[in-house]
Amino acid sequence: MATTVAGPALMLAVMADDPGLAQVRPLRRSLRVAISAKAPVQGVRTNPAITAALFAAAALLRKNGHHVERDQAVYPKAQHGRHLLLVRCGR
């Protein structure tokens, strides 16, 4: 858990043996963020407290000028009946 970006950036720099990764630069443009409260397991509902926290975080992102929209996460089945969580990042 971190309260700023500087701590995880420093940790990544140490683990990657790359001091340049510790330098945090301001964003040049706003972020595009998609959120989904869909549980990764069929038939399971997301805890209401988790959903509330998700929407609170989305509201903070919007308030700070970022584009946030709802989307439905797709969780393909992996081998042996396990589920995978895929994260898409894009422009």
Phi and psi restraints in degrees (value plus and minus 20) as a CYANA .aco file:
   2 ALA   PHI    -155.4  -115.4
   2 ALA   PSI     131.3   171.3
   3 THR   PHI    -124.5   -84.5
   3 THR   PSI     -33.7     6.3
   4 THR   PHI    -158.3  -118.3
   4 THR   PSI     149.9   189.9
   5 VAL   PHI     -98.5   -58.5
   5 VAL   PSI     -42.2    -2.2
   6 ALA   PHI     -82.3   -42.3
   6 ALA   PSI     -60.6   -20.6
   7 GLY   PHI     -82.9   -42.9
   7 GLY   PSI     -74.8   -34.8
   8 PRO   PHI     -82.1   -42.1
   8 PRO   PSI     -53.0   -13.0
   9 ALA   PHI     -84.4   -44.4
   9 ALA   PSI     -62.1   -22.1
  10 LEU   PHI     -84.6   -44.6
  10 LEU   PSI     -62.7   -22.7
  11 MET   PHI     -81.0   -41.0
  11 MET   PSI     -63.9   -23.9
  12 LEU   PHI     -82.6   -42.6
  12 LEU   PSI     -61.1   -21.1
  13 ALA   PHI     -81.7   -41.7
  13 ALA   PSI     -61.2   -21.2
  14 VAL   PHI     -87.8   -47.8
  14 VAL   PSI     -66.8   -26.8
  15 MET   PHI     -85.1   -45.1
  15 MET   PSI     -55.0   -15.0
  16 ALA   PHI    -110.1   -70.1
  16 ALA   PSI     -22.5    17.5
  17 ASP   PHI      33.2    73.2
  17 ASP   PSI      25.1    65.1
  18 ASP   PHI    -158.2  -118.2
  18 ASP   PSI      74.8   114.8
  19 PRO   PHI     -77.0   -37.0
  19 PRO   PSI     -46.4    -6.4
  20 GLY   PHI     -83.2   -43.2
  20 GLY   PSI     -44.9    -4.9
  21 LEU   PHI     -91.5   -51.5
  21 LEU   PSI     -34.2     5.8
  22 ALA   PHI    -100.0   -60.0
  22 ALA   PSI     -33.4     6.6
  23 GLN   PHI    -102.8   -62.8
  23 GLN   PSI      99.1   139.1
  24 VAL   PHI    -116.1   -76.1
  24 VAL   PSI     103.4   143.4
  25 ARG   PHI    -126.9   -86.9
  25 ARG   PSI     126.9   166.9
  26 PRO   PHI     -86.0   -46.0
  26 PRO   PSI     133.1   173.1
  27 LEU   PHI     -87.8   -47.8
  27 LEU   PSI     121.8   161.8
  28 ARG   PHI    -107.8   -67.8
  28 ARG   PSI     -42.7    -2.7
  29 ARG   PHI    -168.1  -128.1
  29 ARG   PSI     149.9   189.9
  30 SER   PHI     -93.4   -53.4
  30 SER   PSI     139.7   179.7
  31 LEU   PHI    -109.4   -69.4
  31 LEU   PSI     132.5   172.5
  32 ARG   PHI    -129.5   -89.5
  32 ARG   PSI     100.6   140.6
  33 VAL   PHI    -146.5  -106.5
  33 VAL   PSI     111.9   151.9
  34 ALA   PHI    -129.6   -89.6
  34 ALA   PSI     115.2   155.2
  35 ILE   PHI    -140.1  -100.1
  35 ILE   PSI     129.9   169.9
  36 SER   PHI    -169.2  -129.2
  36 SER   PSI     113.8   153.8
  37 ALA   PHI    -119.1   -79.1
  37 ALA   PSI     -10.2    29.8
  38 LYS   PHI     -87.7   -47.7
  38 LYS   PSI     110.3   150.3
  39 ALA   PHI     -92.6   -52.6
  39 ALA   PSI     127.7   167.7
  40 PRO   PHI     -95.6   -55.6
  40 PRO   PSI     -27.2    12.8
  41 VAL   PHI    -137.4   -97.4
  41 VAL   PSI     106.6   146.6
  42 GLN   PHI     -80.4   -40.4
  42 GLN   PSI     116.1   156.1
  43 GLY   PHI      66.9   106.9
  43 GLY   PSI     -22.2    17.8
  44 VAL   PHI    -128.4   -88.4
  44 VAL   PSI     114.7   154.7
  45 ARG   PHI    -119.3   -79.3
  45 ARG   PSI     126.4   166.4
  46 THR   PHI     -92.3   -52.3
  46 THR   PSI     117.4   157.4
  47 ASN   PHI     -76.6   -36.6
  47 ASN   PSI     112.1   152.1
  48 PRO   PHI     -76.8   -36.8
  48 PRO   PSI     -53.1   -13.1
  49 ALA   PHI     -86.3   -46.3
  49 ALA   PSI     -56.8   -16.8
  50 ILE   PHI     -87.9   -47.9
  50 ILE   PSI     -63.4   -23.4
  51 THR   PHI     -81.5   -41.5
  51 THR   PSI     -63.2   -23.2
  52 ALA   PHI     -82.0   -42.0
  52 ALA   PSI     -62.3   -22.3
  53 ALA   PHI     -84.6   -44.6
  53 ALA   PSI     -59.0   -19.0
  54 LEU   PHI     -80.3   -40.3
  54 LEU   PSI     -68.0   -28.0
  55 PHE   PHI     -89.9   -49.9
  55 PHE   PSI     -50.5   -10.5
  56 ALA   PHI     -86.4   -46.4
  56 ALA   PSI     -62.0   -22.0
  57 ALA   PHI     -84.8   -44.8
  57 ALA   PSI     -60.5   -20.5
  58 ALA   PHI     -81.9   -41.9
  58 ALA   PSI     -60.5   -20.5
  59 ALA   PHI     -83.8   -43.8
  59 ALA   PSI     -59.3   -19.3
  60 LEU   PHI     -85.4   -45.4
  60 LEU   PSI     -60.0   -20.0
  61 LEU   PHI     -82.4   -42.4
  61 LEU   PSI     -65.5   -25.5
  62 ARG   PHI     -80.2   -40.2
  62 ARG   PSI     -64.5   -24.5
  63 LYS   PHI     -79.4   -39.4
  63 LYS   PSI     -49.6    -9.6
  64 ASN   PHI    -114.7   -74.7
  64 ASN   PSI      -3.3    36.7
  65 GLY   PHI      71.3   111.3
  65 GLY   PSI     -10.6    29.4
  66 HIS   PHI    -114.1   -74.1
  66 HIS   PSI     134.4   174.4
  67 HIS   PHI    -111.8   -71.8
  67 HIS   PSI      99.1   139.1
  68 VAL   PHI    -143.6  -103.6
  68 VAL   PSI     112.0   152.0
  69 GLU   PHI    -158.5  -118.5
  69 GLU   PSI     135.7   175.7
  70 ARG   PHI    -102.3   -62.3
  70 ARG   PSI     125.1   165.1
  71 ASP   PHI    -167.5  -127.5
  71 ASP   PSI     140.7   180.7
  72 GLN   PHI    -119.8   -79.8
  72 GLN   PSI      98.0   138.0
  73 ALA   PHI     -88.7   -48.7
  73 ALA   PSI     123.3   163.3
  74 VAL   PHI    -132.4   -92.4
  74 VAL   PSI     103.6   143.6
  75 TYR   PHI    -135.2   -95.2
  75 TYR   PSI      78.4   118.4
  76 PRO   PHI     -91.2   -51.2
  76 PRO   PSI     129.9   169.9
  77 LYS   PHI     -96.1   -56.1
  77 LYS   PSI     117.1   157.1
  78 ALA   PHI    -113.2   -73.2
  78 ALA   PSI     159.5   199.5
  79 GLN   PHI     -82.9   -42.9
  79 GLN   PSI     132.2   172.2
  80 HIS   PHI      44.5    84.5
  80 HIS   PSI       4.2    44.2
  81 GLY   PHI      56.8    96.8
  81 GLY   PSI     -16.5    23.5
  82 ARG   PHI    -100.3   -60.3
  82 ARG   PSI     140.9   180.9
  83 HIS   PHI    -129.7   -89.7
  83 HIS   PSI     129.6   169.6
  84 LEU   PHI    -129.3   -89.3
  84 LEU   PSI     126.4   166.4
  85 LEU   PHI    -127.1   -87.1
  85 LEU   PSI      98.7   138.7
  86 LEU   PHI    -125.0   -85.0
  86 LEU   PSI     114.6   154.6
  87 VAL   PHI    -134.8   -94.8
  87 VAL   PSI     105.6   145.6
  88 ARG   PHI    -125.4   -85.4
  88 ARG   PSI     112.3   152.3
  89 CYS   PHI    -142.8  -102.8
  89 CYS   PSI     114.2   154.2
  90 GLY   PHI    -186.0  -146.0
  90 GLY   PSI     158.8   198.8
